[in-house]
Amino acid sequence: MVSIKTKWMYGSGGAVYAAKEAAYTMFVLLFYTQVLGLSGTLTGLVISVSLLFDAVSDPLVGAWSDRWRSRLGRRRPFMIASILPAGLGFIGLFTPPEVVSDSQYPLAAWLLFWSLWVRIAVTFFAIPHLAQSTDITQDYHERSKVIGARMAVMFFVSVILPAVALTTIFAERGGADGRFVSDRYFYYGVMSCVLVWLTGSVSSCLNAPIPAVSAHSHSMLKAFAKTFSNRNFRFLLGYDVFATVSYGVIVSLNMLAWIYFWEFSAFEISLILAGPSLVAIGAVMATLSAWLHRFEKPQILRFALGMMMVNGVWLYPPRLLGWWPENGEPLILWINLLFMFVFMYFFLLRAIMSQSIAADIADEHDYRTGHRQEGSFFAALNFSTKMASVLGPAYGGAVLDFIGLSREMPPGSVPEAVLNALAAWYMAGAGAPLVVAFLLTFGMLLTRTDITRMQGAVAQRSTSDNQSGP
């Protein structure tokens, strides 16, 4: 049994990844397009290019950490080295100097440079941190709870950080909406920096067990490529690619939909972000054991995706048909709170199952090949996720230009045709990939019986190797 202290010390590291997600899902597109005036298509393209470079770094860092040998273990040296530069990157991202802010291409170059800096620095922390979960425990249920602690912290921070910022840094002052005041974003960068330094340091202090690992005969790239030979992993990757495309579209357009389509204030958006998400995180952690004892992980994954699809069809279509009341009525806020709770509950449940299944597949790989490559598996999963998430910002930026939503249109003055187009493209980009992701989950066939049998065989093999050794 893993102690609560160990789970939450490990889980605190999820805040490092969450700070990056919060920045890109809530503020980067808004800041660079609607505040600084960078073209939506150009912004989406730059973010997509940075994601491509980021994705390439994942397999290299994962395979490298699999092979690393030190008194601190395989993972901690990478985590410790990444904390300082990762934090500083957020300040640079949100503080473009005036000399570049007034021109499209210099501003795009600034965004590209600091996006690469932030994403690669966070990769050097996040990939080893993910792989460290398999060093902490190999128990089928406990590993889901350990990963669940990381995901709970990650989701908590990803909603609380922007929610706090919206009610403090970006609060309306003197009649000015802080979300559209460029100087305020420097303070958000500082807030993110301090958070990364604190939580990354706490998590890096965890002295996880250092397992005995065999030497690798393949190069890092070959070791990474070998993960794709696993059938279950190929289906996990396929499902995750399409689920991530859907998520990328949602997070790219959510903030804009809340501001322009629903016309929520900064305070109301902070409520939508924080309230339902906090309740959902608590609900998932309270019900996780029940899910795991009653169902197989792929079954939980399918149910979560099915509920996300159902949840996606009741909020926007009635508004387009004129069934909901006008913006500003209390019911509008309440239905968005309900929508966000259901989305966050099943999205978090889905995310925990995905990471836990990847850890199970690493055990299957060890059983079949005799090599532990947790870092490579998590890196490959992140690689495919980031490649797919390229489409989210690119799609979102292109949609803004296509429908004609510009910085000259303050909330409340956007033509109805533009708002309806925003909602329609939002639903299309988010819904279709979820259907494909749902179908691909049927290809994952690992059960808890399979994993228990494979872990027993690996332990027996290790004992035999030790007894026959010099």
KAQUILIN-V909477 format. One record per backbone hydrogen bond with DSSP energy under -1.0 kcal/mol. NH is the residue of the N-H (numbers start at 1). CO is the residue of the C=O. Records with the same first field share a line. If there is no record, write none. Layout:
# KAQUILIN-V909477
NH = CO  CO
This chain:
# KAQUILIN-V909477
7 = 3
8 = 4
9 = 5
10 = 6
11 = 7
12 = 8
13 = 10
14 = 11
15 = 12
16 = 13
18 = 14
19 = 15
20 = 16
21 = 17
22 = 18
23 = 19
24 = 20
25 = 21
26 = 22
27 = 23
28 = 23
31 = 27
32 = 28
33 = 29
34 = 30
35 = 30
36 = 31
38 = 32
43 = 39
44 = 40
45 = 41
46 = 42
47 = 43
48 = 44
49 = 45
50 = 46
51 = 47
52 = 48
53 = 49
54 = 50
55 = 51
56 = 52
57 = 53
58 = 54
61 = 57
62 = 58
63 = 59
64 = 60
65 = 61
66 = 62
67 = 63
73 = 70
79 = 75
80 = 76
81 = 77
82 = 78
86 = 82
87 = 83
88 = 84
89 = 85
90 = 87
92 = 88
93 = 89
94 = 90
95 = 92
100 = 97
101 = 97
102 = 98
103 = 100
107 = 103
108 = 104
109 = 105
110 = 106
111 = 107
112 = 108
113 = 109
114 = 110
115 = 111
116 = 112
117 = 113
118 = 114
119 = 115
120 = 116
121 = 117
122 = 118
123 = 119
124 = 120
126 = 122
127 = 123
129 = 125
130 = 126
131 = 127
132 = 128
133 = 130
134 = 131
136 = 132
137 = 133
143 = 139
145 = 141
146 = 142
147 = 143
148 = 144
149 = 145
150 = 146
151 = 147
152 = 148
153 = 149
154 = 150
155 = 151
156 = 152
157 = 153
158 = 154
159 = 155
160 = 156
161 = 157
163 = 159
164 = 160
165 = 161
166 = 162
167 = 163
170 = 165
173 = 176
176 = 173
180 = 177
181 = 178
184 = 181
185 = 182
188 = 184
189 = 185
190 = 186
191 = 187
192 = 188
193 = 189
194 = 190
195 = 191
196 = 192
197 = 193
198 = 194
199 = 195
200 = 196
201 = 197
202 = 198
203 = 199
204 = 200
206 = 203
208 = 206
223 = 219
224 = 220
225 = 221
226 = 222
227 = 224
228 = 225
229 = 226
230 = 227
234 = 230
235 = 231
236 = 232
237 = 233
238 = 234
239 = 235
240 = 236
241 = 237
242 = 238
243 = 239
244 = 240
245 = 241
246 = 242
247 = 243
248 = 244
249 = 245
250 = 246
251 = 247
252 = 248
253 = 249
254 = 250
257 = 253
258 = 254
259 = 255
260 = 256
262 = 257
264 = 258
269 = 265
270 = 266
271 = 267
272 = 268
273 = 269
274 = 270
275 = 271
278 = 274
279 = 275
280 = 276
281 = 277
282 = 278
283 = 279
284 = 280
285 = 281
286 = 282
287 = 283
288 = 284
291 = 287
292 = 288
293 = 289
294 = 290
295 = 291
300 = 296
301 = 297
302 = 298
303 = 299
304 = 300
305 = 301
306 = 302
307 = 303
308 = 304
309 = 305
310 = 306
311 = 307
312 = 308
313 = 310
320 = 316
321 = 317
322 = 319
323 = 318
329 = 326
332 = 329
334 = 330
335 = 331
336 = 332
337 = 333
338 = 334
339 = 335
340 = 336
341 = 337
342 = 338
343 = 339
344 = 340
345 = 341
346 = 342
347 = 343
348 = 344
349 = 345
350 = 346
351 = 347
352 = 348
353 = 349
354 = 350
355 = 351
356 = 352
357 = 353
358 = 354
359 = 355
360 = 356
361 = 357
362 = 358
363 = 359
364 = 360
365 = 361
366 = 362
367 = 363
368 = 364
369 = 365
370 = 366
377 = 373
378 = 374
379 = 375
380 = 376
381 = 377
382 = 378
383 = 379
384 = 380
385 = 381
386 = 382
387 = 383
388 = 384
389 = 385
391 = 388
394 = 390
395 = 391
396 = 392
397 = 393
398 = 394
399 = 395
400 = 396
401 = 397
402 = 398
403 = 399
404 = 400
405 = 400
409 = 406
413 = 410
419 = 415
420 = 416
421 = 417
422 = 418
423 = 419
424 = 420
425 = 421
426 = 422
427 = 423
428 = 424
429 = 425
430 = 426
431 = 427
432 = 428
435 = 431
436 = 432
437 = 433
438 = 434
439 = 435
440 = 436
441 = 437
442 = 439
443 = 440
444 = 441
451 = 447
452 = 448
453 = 449
454 = 450
455 = 451
456 = 452
457 = 453
458 = 454
459 = 455
460 = 456
461 = 457
462 = 458
463 = 459
464 = 460
465 = 461
466 = 462
467 = 463
468 = 464
